[in-house]
C-alpha cells in the first residue's frame, strides 16, 4: 500500500421487494379470449415459479405472458422483479419503470428504488463509478430520505476525487440518521483532501476514542500528527502522539507496514539513527517487497558506517529484480566510502543497537 490515505467502502445489501404486491393498478383482469387466457395462465405459472425460487422458469413463463399480454403491467412488473433477483438490474429496472409508467402506481416506486440501489452497488463493485453515481441519484430522487444512498453515492464521488460532493452526501446521510464508523472515516478523508485537516483530525480522534481497534483512523491520525510536528513547533508532543497512533495501527493490523516506515522517519528527524533503523527493518519484515524500505535502510546503514549491512540491502534489491539507477549509485557509494569491492565477502555487522 502506498502512502495515500485509505478509503473504506461499505457495500450495503438491501433486498428487493419481490412478492405480495397488490396495488390496484396491477390486479389481474379476467381474460376475454384464448390468447389472453393462455397469457394469464403463464403469468400465474411465472409467479408460482418465482415464489419457489425457480427464476429461469419464472422468466420464461413471464416473458411469454408479456408477449401475449403486451399491455399487462402486472406481467411486466413480475418479469422485472425476477430479473432483479437474478442480478440483472438494468433489464429489471427497465421493466419496472415501464410498469410504473403504465399504472402511475406509487407503490411500484419501492422496488424501483431498491433495484436502482442494488444496481448502484453492483456498478461500484465493478468500478463503474460514474454510472453508480447516476443509479444512487435516482434512488434519492425517489426517496430523498434514503441515507444509505447518499452514503454510497458519496463513496463513489470519492473515487472520482470529487471530495466536495462526497462531503455534501455524507452530511446528507447523517442528517437523515444514517451514520457509522465507516462513513465518519470516509468523511474525514474527504475533509482532509479538501485541506480541512483540523476537522479531519477531530473526526479521527473521535473514531479512535469510540472504536479503539479501528486501525485506519489511527494511521491517518498519526499522519496528521506527524505533519503537525513541522507546523506547530510542538515537536515532542506531536511526535509522541504520531508514534503512538502508528504503533496502534500496526498492532491492530500489520498490513500498515508504512506506519513502521513513518515511525523510522520521526526518529531519524530526532537524530536517533539506531531506533530509525530498527523501525525500517520492521517495515521490510512486514512487507518483503517494500522497495522504499530497503533503499532507506541502505542509506541509514551508510550514514551509520555499517557498510556491509548497507551492501546487504542493495543485494536484496538486486535479487528481487530491481534495476533502479539509485541502487547502482548506492553500491558505488558503499565501495567508495568503505573500501569494499565487488569481490569482498559480505558479513553483516552487529545490528543490536550498539553498532
C-alpha positions as CSV (number, residue, x, y, z in Angstrom):
1,X,0.0,0.0,0.0
2,X,1.3,3.5,-0.9
3,X,1.3,6.5,1.5
4,X,-2.1,7.5,0.0
5,X,-4.9,7.8,2.5
6,X,-7.1,4.7,2.7
7,X,-10.7,4.9,1.7
8,X,-13.2,2.4,3.1
9,X,-16.1,1.2,1.0
10,X,-19.2,-0.3,2.5
11,X,-21.5,-2.1,0.2
12,X,-24.8,-2.4,1.9
13,X,-27.1,-5.3,1.0
14,X,-30.7,-4.1,0.6
15,X,-33.3,-6.7,-0.5
16,X,-35.5,-6.0,-3.4
17,X,-39.2,-6.4,-2.6
18,X,-40.4,-9.3,-4.7
19,X,-43.7,-10.7,-3.5
20,X,-47.1,-9.8,-2.2
21,X,-47.7,-6.8,-4.5
22,X,-51.4,-6.0,-4.5
23,X,-51.6,-2.4,-5.9
24,X,-54.8,-1.8,-7.7
25,X,-53.1,-1.0,-10.9
26,X,-51.6,-4.4,-11.1
27,X,-54.6,-6.6,-10.3
28,X,-55.2,-9.2,-13.0
29,X,-58.2,-8.7,-15.2
30,X,-60.4,-11.5,-16.4
31,X,-59.3,-13.0,-19.8
32,X,-61.6,-12.3,-22.7
33,X,-60.2,-14.8,-25.2
34,X,-58.0,-17.9,-25.6
35,X,-54.7,-16.0,-26.2
36,X,-55.4,-13.8,-23.1
37,X,-56.4,-16.9,-21.1
38,X,-53.1,-18.5,-22.0
39,X,-51.3,-15.3,-21.1
40,X,-52.8,-15.2,-17.7
41,X,-52.1,-18.9,-17.1
42,X,-48.5,-18.2,-18.0
43,X,-48.5,-15.2,-15.6
44,X,-49.7,-17.4,-12.8
45,X,-47.1,-20.1,-13.6
46,X,-44.4,-17.4,-13.6
47,X,-45.4,-16.1,-10.2
48,X,-45.5,-19.6,-8.8
49,X,-42.1,-20.4,-10.2
50,X,-40.7,-17.2,-8.7
51,X,-42.1,-18.0,-5.3
52,X,-40.3,-21.3,-5.5
53,X,-37.1,-19.6,-6.4
54,X,-37.0,-21.1,-10.0
55,X,-36.1,-17.8,-11.6
56,X,-35.1,-19.2,-15.0
57,X,-38.5,-20.9,-15.3
58,X,-40.3,-17.8,-14.0
59,X,-38.6,-15.5,-16.5
60,X,-39.5,-17.9,-19.3
61,X,-43.2,-18.1,-18.3
62,X,-43.4,-14.3,-17.7
63,X,-41.7,-13.4,-20.9
64,X,-44.3,-15.5,-22.8
65,X,-47.0,-13.9,-20.8
66,X,-45.7,-10.4,-21.7
67,X,-45.7,-11.5,-25.4
68,X,-49.3,-12.5,-25.2
69,X,-50.3,-9.6,-22.9
70,X,-48.1,-6.7,-24.0
71,X,-50.2,-4.1,-22.1
72,X,-50.4,-6.1,-18.9
73,X,-48.5,-4.1,-16.2
74,X,-48.6,-7.0,-13.7
75,X,-46.7,-9.4,-16.1
76,X,-44.2,-6.6,-16.9
77,X,-43.8,-5.9,-13.2
78,X,-43.1,-9.5,-12.1
79,X,-40.8,-10.1,-15.0
80,X,-38.8,-7.0,-13.9
81,X,-38.7,-8.3,-10.3
82,X,-37.3,-11.7,-11.5
83,X,-34.6,-10.1,-13.5
84,X,-33.6,-8.1,-10.4
85,X,-33.5,-11.2,-8.3
86,X,-31.1,-12.7,-10.9
87,X,-28.9,-9.6,-10.6
88,X,-29.8,-8.2,-14.0
89,X,-30.8,-4.8,-12.6
90,X,-30.5,-3.0,-15.9
91,X,-33.2,-5.1,-17.5
92,X,-35.2,-5.3,-14.3
93,X,-35.2,-1.5,-13.9
94,X,-36.3,-1.0,-17.5
95,X,-39.3,-3.3,-16.9
96,X,-40.2,-1.9,-13.5
97,X,-40.1,1.7,-14.9
98,X,-42.4,0.6,-17.8
99,X,-44.8,-1.0,-15.3
100,X,-44.9,2.2,-13.3
101,X,-45.3,4.4,-16.4
102,X,-48.4,2.3,-17.3
103,X,-50.1,2.5,-13.9
104,X,-48.5,5.5,-12.2
105,X,-49.0,3.5,-9.0
106,X,-46.6,5.0,-6.4
107,X,-46.2,1.6,-4.7
108,X,-44.1,0.4,-7.6
109,X,-41.5,3.0,-6.8
110,X,-40.4,1.0,-3.8
111,X,-39.0,-1.9,-5.8
112,X,-37.7,0.5,-8.4
113,X,-35.8,2.4,-5.7
114,X,-34.4,-0.9,-4.3
115,X,-33.4,-2.0,-7.8
116,X,-31.5,1.2,-8.5
117,X,-29.8,0.9,-5.1
118,X,-28.6,-2.6,-5.8
119,X,-27.6,-1.7,-9.3
120,X,-25.5,1.1,-7.9
121,X,-23.7,-1.3,-5.5
122,X,-23.1,-3.7,-8.4
123,X,-21.7,-0.9,-10.6
124,X,-19.5,0.3,-7.8
125,X,-18.1,-3.2,-7.2
126,X,-17.3,-3.3,-10.9
127,X,-15.6,0.2,-10.6
128,X,-18.2,1.8,-12.9
129,X,-18.4,4.7,-10.5
130,X,-19.9,7.3,-12.8
131,X,-22.8,5.0,-13.6
132,X,-23.1,4.1,-9.9
133,X,-23.5,7.8,-9.1
134,X,-26.4,8.0,-11.6
135,X,-28.0,5.0,-10.1
136,X,-27.8,6.3,-6.5
137,X,-29.0,9.7,-7.7
138,X,-32.2,8.0,-9.0
139,X,-32.6,6.4,-5.5
140,X,-32.6,9.8,-3.8
141,X,-34.9,11.3,-6.4
142,X,-37.4,8.6,-5.5
143,X,-36.7,8.8,-1.8
144,X,-34.9,11.9,-0.6
145,X,-34.5,10.5,2.9
146,X,-32.6,7.3,1.9
147,X,-29.4,7.9,3.9
148,X,-27.7,4.7,2.6
149,X,-27.9,6.0,-1.0
150,X,-26.3,9.3,0.0
151,X,-23.5,7.5,1.7
152,X,-22.8,5.1,-1.2
153,X,-23.0,8.0,-3.7
154,X,-20.5,9.9,-1.5
155,X,-18.1,6.9,-1.6
156,X,-18.4,6.9,-5.4
157,X,-17.7,10.6,-5.6
158,X,-14.5,10.0,-3.6
159,X,-13.3,7.5,-6.2
160,X,-13.7,10.4,-8.8
161,X,-11.7,12.8,-6.5
162,X,-14.9,14.8,-6.1
163,X,-14.4,15.3,-2.4
164,X,-16.7,18.3,-2.1
165,X,-19.7,16.4,-3.3
166,X,-18.7,13.5,-1.2
167,X,-18.8,15.6,2.0
168,X,-22.2,17.0,1.0
169,X,-23.6,13.5,0.6
170,X,-22.1,12.2,3.8
171,X,-23.6,15.2,5.6
172,X,-26.9,14.5,3.9
173,X,-26.8,10.9,5.1
174,X,-26.0,12.0,8.7
175,X,-29.0,14.4,8.6
176,X,-31.2,11.5,7.7
177,X,-30.0,9.4,10.7
178,X,-27.6,7.2,8.8
179,X,-24.2,7.1,10.5
180,X,-21.5,4.6,11.2
181,X,-17.7,4.5,11.7
182,X,-17.0,3.8,8.0
183,X,-18.9,6.9,7.0
184,X,-17.2,9.0,9.6
185,X,-13.8,7.8,8.4
186,X,-14.6,8.5,4.7
187,X,-15.9,11.9,5.6
188,X,-12.7,12.7,7.5
189,X,-10.6,11.5,4.5
190,X,-12.6,13.8,2.2
191,X,-12.3,16.7,4.5
192,X,-8.5,16.1,4.7
193,X,-8.3,16.1,0.9
194,X,-10.2,19.4,0.9
195,X,-7.5,20.9,3.1
196,X,-9.6,20.8,6.3
197,X,-7.0,18.9,8.3
198,X,-8.2,20.1,11.7
199,X,-11.7,19.0,11.0
200,X,-10.4,15.6,9.8
201,X,-8.2,15.3,12.9
202,X,-11.2,15.8,15.2
203,X,-13.1,13.1,13.5
204,X,-10.2,10.6,13.5
205,X,-9.7,11.4,17.2
206,X,-13.4,10.7,18.0
207,X,-13.3,7.4,15.9
208,X,-10.3,6.0,17.9
209,X,-12.0,7.0,21.1
210,X,-15.2,5.3,20.2
211,X,-13.6,2.4,18.3
212,X,-10.0,1.9,19.6
213,X,-9.5,-1.1,17.2
214,X,-10.2,0.9,14.0
215,X,-6.6,0.8,12.6
216,X,-7.1,3.1,9.5
217,X,-8.2,6.0,11.8
218,X,-5.1,5.5,14.0
219,X,-2.9,5.6,10.9
220,X,-4.4,8.7,9.3
221,X,-4.5,10.5,12.7
222,X,-0.8,9.7,13.1
223,X,0.0,11.1,9.6
224,X,-1.7,14.4,10.6
225,X,0.1,14.4,13.9
226,X,3.4,13.8,12.1
227,X,2.6,16.7,9.8
228,X,1.9,18.9,12.8
229,X,5.5,18.3,14.0
230,X,6.7,20.7,11.4
231,X,3.8,23.2,11.7
232,X,3.0,23.5,15.4
233,X,6.6,23.6,16.8
234,X,5.5,21.2,19.4
235,X,7.9,18.5,18.3
236,X,8.0,16.3,21.3
237,X,4.2,16.1,21.8
238,X,3.3,15.7,18.2
239,X,6.0,13.1,17.6
240,X,4.9,11.2,20.7
241,X,1.3,11.2,19.6
242,X,2.2,10.2,16.0
243,X,4.4,7.3,17.1
244,X,1.6,6.1,19.5
245,X,-1.1,6.0,16.8
246,X,1.3,4.5,14.2
247,X,2.1,1.7,16.7
248,X,-1.6,1.2,17.4
249,X,-2.3,0.8,13.7
250,X,0.5,-1.7,13.4
251,X,-0.6,-3.7,16.5
252,X,-4.2,-3.9,15.2
253,X,-3.4,-4.5,11.5
254,X,0.2,-5.4,10.5
255,X,-0.7,-4.6,6.8
256,X,0.0,-1.0,7.8
257,X,3.7,-1.6,7.2
258,X,4.2,2.0,6.2
259,X,3.4,3.0,9.8
260,X,6.8,1.4,10.7
261,X,8.5,3.4,7.9
262,X,6.9,6.6,9.1
263,X,8.0,5.9,12.7
264,X,11.5,5.5,11.4
265,X,11.3,8.8,9.7
266,X,10.3,10.5,13.0
267,X,13.2,9.0,15.0
268,X,15.6,9.9,12.2
269,X,14.4,13.5,12.4
270,X,15.2,13.4,16.1
271,X,18.7,12.1,15.3
272,X,18.1,8.6,16.7
273,X,19.7,6.6,13.9
274,X,19.6,3.3,15.8
275,X,15.8,3.3,16.5
276,X,15.2,4.6,13.0
277,X,17.0,1.6,11.6
278,X,15.0,-0.7,13.9
279,X,11.7,0.6,12.5
280,X,12.9,0.4,8.9
281,X,13.8,-3.2,9.4
282,X,10.3,-3.7,10.8
283,X,8.7,-2.2,7.7
284,X,10.5,-4.7,5.4
285,X,9.8,-7.6,7.7
286,X,6.1,-6.8,7.3
287,X,6.4,-6.3,3.5
288,X,9.4,-8.1,1.9
289,X,8.7,-6.2,-1.3
290,X,8.8,-2.7,0.2
291,X,11.4,-1.1,-2.1
292,X,11.5,2.2,-0.3
293,X,12.2,0.5,3.0
294,X,15.3,-1.3,1.6
295,X,16.6,1.9,0.0
296,X,16.3,3.9,3.2
297,X,17.8,1.1,5.2
298,X,20.9,1.1,2.9
299,X,21.2,4.9,3.2
300,X,20.9,4.8,7.0
301,X,23.4,2.0,7.3
302,X,25.8,4.0,5.1
303,X,25.3,7.0,7.4
304,X,26.0,4.9,10.4
305,X,29.1,3.4,8.8
306,X,27.6,-0.2,8.7
307,X,28.7,-0.7,5.1
308,X,28.3,-4.5,5.0
309,X,24.7,-4.1,6.2
310,X,24.1,-1.4,3.6
311,X,25.5,-3.6,0.9
312,X,23.2,-6.4,2.1
313,X,20.2,-4.2,1.4
314,X,21.5,-3.4,-2.1
315,X,21.9,-7.1,-2.8
316,X,18.4,-7.9,-1.6
317,X,17.0,-5.3,-4.0
318,X,19.1,-6.7,-6.9
319,X,18.0,-10.2,-6.2
320,X,14.4,-9.0,-6.3
321,X,15.0,-7.7,-9.8
322,X,15.0,-4.0,-9.1
323,X,17.2,-2.1,-11.5
324,X,16.9,1.5,-10.5
325,X,19.8,3.8,-11.1
326,X,19.7,4.7,-7.4
327,X,20.5,1.1,-6.4
328,X,23.6,1.2,-8.6
329,X,24.6,4.6,-7.1
330,X,24.2,3.2,-3.6
331,X,26.5,0.3,-4.4
332,X,29.2,2.6,-5.8
333,X,28.9,4.9,-2.8
334,X,29.4,2.0,-0.4
335,X,32.5,0.9,-2.3
336,X,33.8,4.4,-2.3
337,X,33.3,5.1,1.4
338,X,34.2,1.6,2.7
339,X,37.0,0.3,0.5
340,X,34.9,-2.8,-0.2
341,X,34.9,-4.2,-3.7
342,X,32.5,-6.5,-5.7
343,X,34.7,-9.4,-4.6
344,X,34.6,-8.6,-0.9
345,X,32.7,-11.0,1.3
346,X,29.6,-9.5,2.8
347,X,29.3,-10.1,6.6
348,X,26.6,-8.1,8.3
349,X,27.8,-6.0,11.2
350,X,26.1,-6.5,14.6
351,X,22.8,-4.6,14.5
352,X,21.6,-4.7,18.0
353,X,21.6,-1.0,18.8
354,X,25.2,-0.9,19.8
355,X,26.6,-0.6,16.3
